[in-house]
Amino acid sequence: MLEELHVQSEARDRRPGRRADHAVSRRRSAVFLSAVLTTFLAASSAPTPLYRVYQESWHLSSGTVTVVYGVYCLSVLVALLTVGALSDHVGRRPVIGVALALEALSMLLFLQAGGVTSLILARTLQGLATGAATSALGAALLDVTKRWGPLFVSVAPLIGMASGTLGTSLLMDLIPAHLGSVYTLLFSALAVQMLGLAFIPESRPESRLPRPGAWLSVRPRIRAPRSSRRALLVTAPVFVAVWALGGFYLSLGPDLVQGITGSASSTADGLIVSLLTASAVPAVLLTRHTDAGRTALGGSLLLTTGVAVTLLAAHRDSSTALYVGTAVAGAGFGPAFQGGVRLVTANVLATERAGLMAAIYTITYTSMCVPVLVTGLLVGEYGLLHCTLFFGIFVMALSLTPFAGLGKFSAHISSRGTA
């Protein structure tokens, strides 16, 4: 009798209508999860145009600004190294829900910030929330759509970073009397998403949750599955180059714009970061069906070219070259990261996805933090122009380093797929 009921249940699940409903549910989940990931990254870049205001109001140096930014990245890393794989054990929804609550609380702290100490506190809480959320959201997107998951994981952060900086800049110009209005807007969006999460099913319903080992999973470590380690080793220099450049624009970008163009406009500050990430989106969409290795190689080459043009702009004080170089670098930024993500996640198991995404984000946030923090501390002694030159050479060297390795690894993957 029980066997008959089981067979009947499986037959119902195989009905075309049931499969169609399941597909619609997965699409809705993918859209919602992408929106949440976009919101987190928008919130992470939203303070960038306000750094100049903080500097003038609280008499902060460029080094202090990079410290504030570095604290955010370090707190993200702490979360990734501890709770990065937690959703593999307790489910995606609980981790995402707690992260949304913490992120909303950080927005309230930003609104009340009256000095560098409160700003660091808000950034720290935001970093912990973002680190917890990104690995769980990335894994959930791979759960609901293995085909489109890497694309969503690549595009959502780019759209978020672009909209966060540009949105803050526009609000600063439109409502100068309420500079914290962006935090109010983000708090509202996060509150709505907390409610929406209740209507989204767990992305891994086929698994027994909670899985054993949840407490052991919070021990600080990087969890790269054996099947993805070789790909991660080959693509790591590309990830470092891409996100080190992103970190530079997010922290020192406004100073670079003012130094080259002489403009102190908040819109110009937000535009330079938005241009880098927004130009990456169409490039990612155009290359989503291209071989992953070739995508990463082509992106790395474009990234190197764009950085070279940007360095020329800094040397000649050319605002036109600055924006052209930023756009070209952005066109390489997206495909380089997306191609790398596709290579690394190609053969990973569902129970290892959150741990792998935590490993990828650990590399990216370390890259966004450490090189920029060192550069910011050196600006006071060597000047922004010289530090920008050294930083650009560092990024270009890393972009070109894995060329031979990526080519061989891509050929290996292709031959194994056709075998």
C-alpha positions in Angstrom: 0.0 0.0 0.0 2.7 2.4 0.9 4.6 1.6 -2.3 1.4 2.3 -4.3 1.0 5.7 -2.6 4.7 6.5 -3.3 4.3 5.6 -7.0 1.1 7.7 -7.2 2.9 10.7 -5.6 5.8 10.4 -8.0 3.4 10.2 -10.9 1.7 13.4 -9.8 5.0 15.2 -9.5 5.8 14.1 -13.1 2.6 15.6 -14.5 3.2 18.5 -17.0 1.2 20.9 -14.9 3.1 20.2 -11.8 6.5 20.5 -13.6 5.3 23.9 -15.1 4.3 25.2 -11.6 7.6 24.1 -10.2 9.5 25.9 -13.1 7.5 29.1 -12.5 8.2 28.9 -8.7 12.0 28.5 -9.4 11.9 31.5 -11.8 10.2 33.6 -9.2 12.7 32.5 -6.6 15.6 33.3 -8.9 14.2 36.8 -9.6 13.6 37.5 -5.9 17.0 36.2 -4.8 18.8 38.2 -7.5 16.9 41.3 -6.2 18.0 40.7 -2.6 21.7 40.2 -3.7 21.5 43.4 -5.7 20.1 45.3 -2.7 23.0 44.0 -0.5 25.6 45.2 -3.0 23.8 48.5 -3.6 23.9 49.1 0.2 27.6 48.2 0.2 28.5 50.9 -2.4 26.0 53.5 -1.3 28.3 55.2 1.2 31.0 55.8 -1.4 29.7 59.2 -2.7 29.2 60.3 0.9 32.8 59.8 1.8 33.7 63.3 0.6 31.0 64.7 2.9 32.3 62.6 5.8 35.8 63.8 5.1 34.8 67.5 5.1 32.5 67.2 8.1 34.7 65.2 10.3 38.1 66.2 8.9 39.1 62.8 7.8 42.1 61.9 5.6 42.1 59.6 2.6 43.8 57.0 4.8 41.0 57.1 7.3 38.4 56.6 4.6 40.2 53.5 3.3 40.4 52.2 6.9 36.6 52.6 7.1 36.2 50.8 3.8 38.8 48.1 4.9 36.8 47.5 8.2 33.8 46.7 6.0 35.7 44.2 3.9 37.4 42.6 6.9 34.0 42.0 8.6 32.7 40.5 5.4 35.6 38.1 5.5 35.0 37.2 9.1 31.4 36.3 8.2 32.4 34.3 5.1 35.1 32.3 7.0 32.7 31.4 9.8 29.1 31.3 8.6 29.8 31.1 4.9 28.9 27.4 4.7 26.2 27.5 7.4 23.3 27.5 4.9 24.5 24.1 3.5 23.5 22.7 7.0 20.5 24.8 8.2 19.0 25.9 4.9 19.3 29.1 2.8 16.3 30.9 4.1 17.3 31.2 7.8 20.7 32.6 7.0 19.3 35.1 4.4 16.6 36.2 6.9 19.1 36.9 9.7 21.4 38.7 7.2 18.5 40.9 6.0 17.7 41.9 9.6 21.3 42.8 10.4 21.6 44.8 7.1 18.5 46.7 8.0 19.9 47.5 11.4 23.1 48.8 9.8 21.1 51.2 7.7 19.7 52.7 10.9 23.2 53.0 12.3 24.3 54.9 9.2 21.4 57.3 9.6 22.5 58.0 13.2 26.3 58.2 12.5 27.9 61.3 13.9 31.6 60.5 13.6 34.1 58.0 12.4 33.5 55.6 15.3 29.8 55.2 14.6 30.6 55.0 10.8 33.0 52.1 11.5 30.4 50.4 13.7 27.8 50.7 10.9 30.2 49.4 8.3 31.2 46.5 10.5 27.6 45.3 11.1 26.9 45.8 7.4 30.0 43.7 6.5 28.9 40.8 8.7 25.4 40.9 7.2 26.8 41.0 3.6 29.2 38.2 4.2 26.5 35.9 5.6 24.1 36.8 2.8 26.3 36.6 -0.3 27.3 33.0 0.1 23.8 31.8 1.0 22.2 33.9 -1.8 24.8 32.7 -4.4 24.3 29.1 -3.4 20.5 29.5 -3.5 20.7 30.9 -7.0 22.7 27.9 -8.1 20.1 25.7 -6.4 17.1 27.1 -8.3 18.8 27.5 -11.7 22.1 25.8 -12.3 22.1 27.0 -15.9 21.6 30.7 -15.1 22.9 30.8 -11.5 26.5 31.8 -12.4 25.1 34.6 -14.6 22.9 36.0 -11.8 25.7 35.7 -9.3 27.9 37.7 -11.7 25.4 40.3 -12.8 23.5 41.1 -9.6 26.6 42.5 -7.7 27.5 44.7 -10.7 24.0 46.1 -11.0 23.9 46.6 -7.2 27.3 48.4 -7.0 26.3 50.7 -9.9 22.9 51.5 -8.6 24.2 52.1 -5.1 26.7 54.7 -6.0 24.7 56.4 -8.7 21.5 56.4 -6.6 23.3 58.0 -3.6 24.9 60.7 -5.9 21.5 61.6 -7.5 19.8 61.8 -4.1 22.6 64.0 -2.7 22.1 66.4 -5.6 18.3 66.3 -5.5 17.8 66.3 -1.8 20.9 68.0 -0.4 19.2 68.7 3.0 18.7 65.0 3.6 22.0 63.3 2.8 21.0 60.1 4.5 17.9 59.6 2.4 19.6 56.6 0.6 19.8 54.7 3.9 16.1 55.3 4.5 15.3 54.0 1.0 17.5 50.9 1.5 16.0 50.2 4.9 12.5 50.2 3.3 13.7 47.8 0.5 15.2 45.4 3.0 12.1 45.4 5.2 10.0 44.5 2.1 12.4 41.8 1.2 12.2 40.3 4.7 8.5 40.0 4.3 8.9 38.6 0.8 11.3 35.9 2.0 8.4 34.3 3.9 6.7 33.5 0.5 9.9 32.0 -1.1 10.3 28.2 -0.6 13.6 26.7 0.6 15.8 26.3 -2.4 16.9 22.8 -1.3 13.7 21.0 -0.4 15.1 17.7 -1.5 17.7 17.7 1.2 17.3 16.7 4.8 17.5 19.9 6.8 19.1 20.6 9.2 22.1 18.6 8.2 24.6 17.4 10.8 27.8 19.5 11.3 26.3 23.0 11.6 28.3 24.0 14.6 31.5 22.5 13.1 30.9 24.5 9.9 31.4 27.8 11.7 35.0 27.1 12.4 37.1 29.7 10.4 38.3 28.1 7.2 38.0 28.2 3.4 35.9 25.3 2.1 36.8 24.7 -1.5 35.6 21.3 -2.7 38.2 19.1 -4.2 36.5 19.1 -7.6 36.8 22.9 -7.9 40.3 23.5 -6.4 42.3 23.4 -9.6 39.9 25.8 -11.3 39.9 28.1 -8.3 43.7 28.1 -8.2 43.9 29.1 -11.9 41.2 31.8 -11.8 42.2 33.3 -8.4 44.6 36.0 -9.9 41.7 37.1 -12.2 39.4 37.4 -9.2 42.0 39.4 -7.3 42.7 41.8 -10.2 39.0 42.4 -10.9 37.9 43.1 -7.3 41.0 45.0 -6.3 40.1 47.4 -9.1 36.5 47.5 -7.8 37.7 48.3 -4.3 40.0 51.1 -5.5 37.0 52.8 -7.3 34.8 52.3 -4.3 37.2 53.9 -1.8 39.6 56.2 -3.7 37.5 56.7 -6.9 36.0 60.1 -5.7 39.5 61.4 -4.9 40.8 60.3 -8.3 37.9 62.0 -10.1 38.6 65.3 -8.3 42.3 65.0 -8.9 41.9 64.6 -12.7 38.8 66.6 -13.5 38.9 69.1 -10.6 35.2 68.4 -10.1 33.8 68.0 -6.6 30.3 67.0 -7.8 28.8 64.1 -6.0 27.2 62.9 -9.3 30.7 62.7 -10.8 31.8 60.6 -7.8 29.0 58.2 -8.2 29.2 58.1 -12.0 32.8 56.8 -12.1 32.0 53.8 -10.0 28.7 53.2 -11.8 30.4 53.4 -15.1 32.9 50.6 -14.1 30.2 48.2 -13.0 27.4 49.2 -15.4 29.6 48.7 -18.5 30.3 45.2 -17.2 26.7 44.1 -17.4 26.2 44.1 -21.2 29.6 42.5 -21.6 28.5 39.7 -19.2 25.2 39.2 -21.1 27.0 39.1 -24.5 29.5 36.5 -23.4 27.2 34.2 -21.3 27.2 31.5 -24.0 30.9 31.8 -24.8 33.4 29.2 -23.5 34.1 30.0 -19.9 37.9 30.0 -20.3 37.8 32.3 -23.4 35.4 34.6 -21.6 37.8 34.9 -18.6 40.8 35.4 -20.9 39.0 38.1 -23.0 37.8 39.9 -19.9 41.3 39.9 -18.5 42.7 41.5 -21.6 40.0 44.2 -21.7 40.6 44.9 -18.0 44.3 45.4 -18.6 43.7 47.7 -21.6 41.2 49.8 -19.6 43.5 50.2 -16.6 46.3 51.2 -19.0 44.1 54.0 -20.5 43.1 55.1 -17.0 46.7 55.4 -15.9 47.3 57.5 -19.0 44.4 59.7 -18.0 45.8 60.2 -14.5 49.2 61.1 -16.0 47.8 63.7 -18.5 44.8 64.9 -16.4 42.4 63.8 -19.1 38.8 63.4 -17.9 37.8 61.9 -21.3 40.5 59.2 -21.1 39.5 58.5 -17.5 35.9 57.7 -18.4 36.9 55.8 -21.6 39.5 53.7 -19.6 36.9 53.0 -16.8 34.3 51.8 -19.4 36.8 49.5 -21.1 38.0 48.1 -17.8 34.4 47.6 -16.8 33.7 45.7 -20.1 36.5 43.3 -19.0 35.5 43.3 -15.3 32.3 41.4 -15.8 33.3 38.7 -18.3 36.6 38.0 -16.4 34.6 37.4 -13.2 31.7 35.5 -14.8 34.0 33.3 -16.8 35.9 32.4 -13.7 32.8 31.7 -11.7 31.5 29.4 -14.5 34.8 27.5 -14.5 34.9 27.1 -10.7 31.3 26.0 -10.2 31.0 23.7 -13.2 31.2 20.4 -11.3 30.4 21.3 -7.7 27.8 19.3 -5.7 24.6 21.0 -4.3 25.8 20.3 -0.7 29.1 22.1 -1.4 27.8 25.3 -3.1 27.6 27.6 -0.1 31.1 26.7 1.0 32.4 27.2 -2.5 30.7 30.6 -2.9 32.1 31.6 0.5 35.6 30.7 -0.8 35.1 32.8 -4.0 33.8 35.7 -2.0 36.6 35.4 0.5 39.1 35.9 -2.4 37.1 38.8 -3.8 36.7 40.7 -0.5 40.3 40.1 0.5 41.2 41.6 -2.9 38.8 44.5 -2.4 40.3 45.2 1.1 44.0 44.5 1.5 45.5 46.2 -1.7 43.2 49.2 -1.3 44.0 49.6 2.4 47.7 49.5 1.7 47.3 52.0 -1.1 45.2 54.4 1.0 47.8 54.4 3.8 50.6 55.2 1.3 48.7 58.1 -0.4 49.6 60.6 2.3 53.3 59.9 1.7 53.6 59.3 -2.0 50.5 61.1 -3.4 47.4 59.8 -5.1 49.0 59.9 -8.6 52.0 57.7 -7.8 49.9 55.3 -5.7 47.3 55.0 -8.6 50.2 54.1 -11.0 51.6 51.4 -8.7 48.1 50.0 -8.1 47.3 49.9 -11.8 50.5 48.0 -12.6 49.6 45.6 -9.9 46.2 45.0 -11.3 47.5 44.6 -14.9 50.2 42.1 -13.9 47.6 39.9 -12.1 45.2 40.1 -15.0 47.9 38.8 -17.4 49.4 36.2 -15.0 46.9 33.3 -15.5 46.7 33.6 -19.3 48.6 30.3 -20.1 46.9 28.5 -17.2 43.4 29.6 -18.2 43.9 28.5 -21.8 45.2 25.0 -20.8 42.4 24.5 -18.2 39.7 25.6 -20.6 41.0 23.2 -23.2 41.0 20.4 -20.6 37.4 21.2 -19.6 36.3 21.2 -23.3 38.0 17.9 -24.1 36.6 16.2 -21.0 33.1 17.5 -22.0 33.3 16.0 -25.5 34.9 12.7 -24.4 
